[in-house]
Amino acid sequence: MKASRNFRTTLIIALGLSLLGQASTSQAATKVNPKPGSIVKATIKEKLTVGMVGFTDESGCSTYYEDGSCRYNTIEYQTTWAFSVKNASPSRSASNVRAQVVFKDVQGNVLLQAIVSVAREIKPGKLSWVASSDDHTTSKITGVASASAKIVTSTWIVPTNSIYQNPVELVSASKGFSTKCQTSLPCETTPTTSGHLTTIELTGPFTWRGVGGTAVREIIYLDANNNPLGGWSTPQISYETGSQATRNTFALTAFEIGNVVKFLYAVNN
């Protein structure tokens, strides 16, 4: 009788340890494989690298005197800019990334300081871009001598299942002269060529992989060394699943025409 009780006690303890072990294994599995999109604690592997802030002064005027000088009250000060943020983590996505960008003149005075959203998600090992807004809220400056950016907030998450096309290169379909002339150069009235900004139309395919949705569009200007010279972002644009044509028109300075060799079409997702 005593041996029977000892056997039952041993069996109960063994079953208890087995169930405890299963629970521990289940909890460990949950910790190791959390749900996509779940917030996770950052480790030393979770790091964001900010690239150089490239910028170009695109200030111009819409009317000018016969001698080619701009009428002061028609000058529009504008500086386009762009920079990249790379996610160095091998397994985690960066979400809700925001950065502070600062522009200074030659004396070190701050011309503009702004907090900008970089992306909703930057997948592991991927690069995201942010550029001046085409509503000109972050570009109404001139005389920029230096610019810098730093990350101020970010959240680390398990990568979601959403898949987006990598940035694609656009091609120039046509060129023409803008009615606006650069403030740094004299404008000729006849013919209207010298000093004017050049309008270019960019076209190219873009593929959205996954369920259709909205995202901020980014057009980034790159030089021969893949350094940014500027770029523009737009408000949310709707995208359909699959390939779709893009068409974008911009006015570039003589400097940009001579130095921009690539245009990237990216989405701030």
C-alpha positions in Angstrom: 0.0 0.0 0.0 2.8 2.4 0.9 4.7 1.6 -2.3 1.5 2.3 -4.3 1.2 5.8 -2.7 4.9 6.5 -3.4 4.3 5.5 -7.0 1.3 7.9 -7.3 3.2 10.7 -5.7 6.2 10.2 -8.1 3.8 10.0 -11.1 2.1 13.2 -10.0 5.4 15.0 -9.6 6.6 13.8 -12.9 3.5 14.9 -14.7 3.7 18.3 -12.9 7.3 18.7 -14.0 6.4 17.7 -17.6 3.6 20.2 -17.8 5.8 22.9 -16.3 8.4 22.1 -18.8 5.9 22.3 -21.6 4.6 25.7 -20.3 8.2 27.0 -20.1 8.9 25.8 -23.6 5.7 27.4 -24.9 6.6 30.7 -23.1 10.1 30.6 -24.6 8.7 30.0 -28.0 6.4 33.0 -27.6 9.3 35.1 -26.6 11.5 33.9 -29.4 8.8 34.2 -32.1 6.6 37.3 -31.2 3.9 38.4 -33.6 4.9 40.5 -36.6 4.6 44.2 -35.8 5.1 43.6 -32.0 7.3 46.1 -30.2 10.6 44.6 -29.0 13.4 45.8 -26.7 16.4 47.2 -28.6 19.8 45.5 -28.3 23.2 46.7 -29.4 22.4 45.3 -32.8 19.5 47.7 -33.3 21.1 50.8 -34.8 20.1 53.5 -37.3 22.7 55.3 -39.4 22.0 58.8 -40.8 23.5 59.7 -44.1 24.8 63.1 -45.2 22.2 65.8 -45.7 22.5 66.9 -49.3 21.0 70.3 -50.4 20.7 72.7 -53.3 19.5 76.3 -53.4 16.6 76.5 -55.9 15.7 80.1 -55.2 14.2 81.9 -58.1 11.9 84.7 -59.3 8.9 84.7 -61.7 9.3 88.2 -63.1 12.4 90.3 -63.8 13.6 93.6 -65.3 14.9 94.1 -68.8 18.5 93.9 -67.6 17.8 90.4 -66.4 17.7 91.2 -62.7 14.9 89.7 -60.5 12.1 91.9 -59.2 12.6 91.7 -55.4 9.0 91.1 -54.5 8.7 88.1 -56.8 11.6 86.2 -55.4 10.8 82.7 -53.9 13.5 81.4 -51.6 13.8 77.7 -51.7 16.3 75.0 -50.8 15.7 71.4 -51.6 17.3 68.7 -49.4 17.4 65.0 -48.7 19.1 62.4 -46.5 19.0 58.6 -45.9 18.5 56.5 -42.8 19.8 52.9 -42.8 18.6 50.2 -40.5 21.7 48.2 -39.4 19.7 45.6 -37.5 19.9 42.1 -39.0 16.5 41.0 -37.6 14.4 44.0 -36.4 12.5 46.8 -38.2 12.7 50.4 -37.1 9.2 52.0 -36.9 8.0 55.5 -36.2 11.4 57.0 -37.0 11.6 60.7 -36.6 14.7 62.9 -37.1 15.7 66.5 -36.4 17.2 68.3 -39.3 19.1 71.6 -38.9 20.3 74.1 -41.5 22.9 76.9 -40.8 24.4 79.8 -42.8 28.2 80.6 -43.0 28.1 82.4 -39.7 26.6 79.3 -37.9 23.1 80.9 -37.5 20.2 78.4 -37.7 18.1 79.1 -40.7 15.7 76.2 -40.2 15.2 73.5 -37.7 12.5 70.9 -38.1 11.4 67.4 -36.9 10.6 65.2 -39.9 9.1 61.7 -40.2 11.4 59.2 -41.9 9.3 56.1 -42.3 6.6 54.0 -40.8 8.9 51.0 -41.1 12.5 50.4 -42.2 13.0 46.7 -42.7 16.3 45.0 -41.5 19.3 46.1 -43.5 17.2 48.5 -45.7 17.6 52.2 -46.5 14.9 54.8 -46.2 14.8 58.4 -47.5 13.3 61.7 -46.4 13.3 64.9 -48.4 12.0 68.5 -48.2 8.2 68.7 -48.5 6.7 70.0 -51.7 4.4 72.2 -49.8 7.6 74.2 -49.0 7.1 74.1 -45.2 10.6 72.7 -44.8 12.4 74.4 -47.7 11.7 78.2 -47.5 15.4 79.2 -46.9 18.4 80.4 -48.8 22.1 80.8 -48.0 22.5 77.3 -46.4 26.2 76.5 -45.8 25.8 73.3 -43.7 23.1 70.8 -42.7 22.9 67.9 -40.3 20.3 65.4 -39.1 20.0 63.1 -36.1 17.4 60.5 -35.0 15.2 61.7 -32.1 12.7 58.9 -31.8 12.3 55.3 -33.0 10.6 52.1 -32.1 11.9 48.6 -32.8 9.5 46.0 -33.9 9.3 42.5 -35.4 9.2 43.0 -39.2 5.8 43.1 -40.6 4.6 41.0 -43.6 4.2 44.1 -45.8 6.5 44.1 -48.8 7.3 47.2 -50.8 9.3 47.7 -54.0 12.8 49.0 -53.5 13.4 52.5 -54.9 13.4 52.6 -58.7 15.3 54.9 -61.0 13.2 57.3 -63.1 14.2 58.4 -66.6 13.9 61.9 -68.0 11.2 62.0 -70.7 11.4 65.6 -71.7 13.0 68.9 -70.9 12.0 72.6 -71.3 12.7 76.0 -69.8 10.8 77.2 -66.7 9.3 80.6 -66.5 11.2 81.0 -63.3 14.8 82.2 -63.3 17.5 81.6 -60.7 18.3 84.4 -58.3 22.0 83.6 -58.5 22.2 84.0 -62.3 21.0 86.8 -64.7 18.0 86.0 -66.9 17.9 86.7 -70.6 14.6 87.9 -71.9 15.2 86.9 -75.5 15.8 84.0 -75.9 14.5 82.9 -72.5 17.3 80.3 -71.9 20.2 81.6 -69.9 19.6 81.7 -66.1 16.3 79.9 -66.2 15.5 76.8 -64.3 15.0 73.7 -66.5 11.7 71.8 -66.2 12.1 68.1 -66.6 9.4 65.4 -66.7 10.3 62.1 -65.1 8.6 58.8 -65.9 9.1 55.3 -64.8 7.3 52.2 -63.5 6.7 51.5 -59.8 5.6 48.2 -58.3 3.7 48.0 -55.0 3.9 44.5 -53.6 1.3 43.4 -51.1 -2.1 44.9 -50.3 -2.6 48.3 -51.8 -2.3 51.3 -49.5 -1.1 54.9 -49.1 2.4 56.2 -48.6 4.5 59.4 -48.9 6.3 59.6 -52.2 9.9 60.6 -52.3 11.9 61.8 -55.4 15.6 61.8 -54.5 18.3 63.6 -56.6 21.6 61.7 -56.6 25.0 62.6 -58.0 27.6 60.4 -59.6 28.8 59.2 -56.1 25.2 58.4 -55.0 25.2 61.4 -52.6 21.9 63.3 -52.4 21.7 66.8 -53.9 18.1 67.3 -52.8 14.7 65.8 -53.3 11.0 66.3 -52.7 8.3 64.5 -50.7 4.5 64.7 -51.2 1.5 64.0 -49.0 0.0 60.5 -48.9 -0.6 58.9 -52.3 -2.7 55.9 -53.0 -1.1 52.9 -54.6 -2.6 49.8 -56.1 -1.1 46.3 -55.9 1.2 45.7 -58.9 3.0 47.8 -61.4 1.9 51.3 -62.2 3.3 54.2 -64.2 4.6 57.4 -62.5 5.0 60.9 -64.0 6.6 63.7 -62.1 7.6 67.2 -63.2 10.3 69.3 -61.5 12.3 72.5 -62.1 16.0 72.1 -61.7 18.9 74.6 -61.5 21.8 74.7 -63.8 23.9 73.1 -61.0 21.4 70.2 -60.7 21.2 69.7 -64.4 25.0 69.3 -64.5 25.4 67.1 -61.5 22.3 65.0 -60.9 22.8 61.6 -62.6 20.0 59.6 -61.0 16.5 60.1 -59.7 15.1 57.6 -57.2 11.4 57.1 -56.7 10.8 55.8 -53.2 8.0 55.5 -50.8 8.1 56.5 -47.1 6.2 53.6 -45.7 
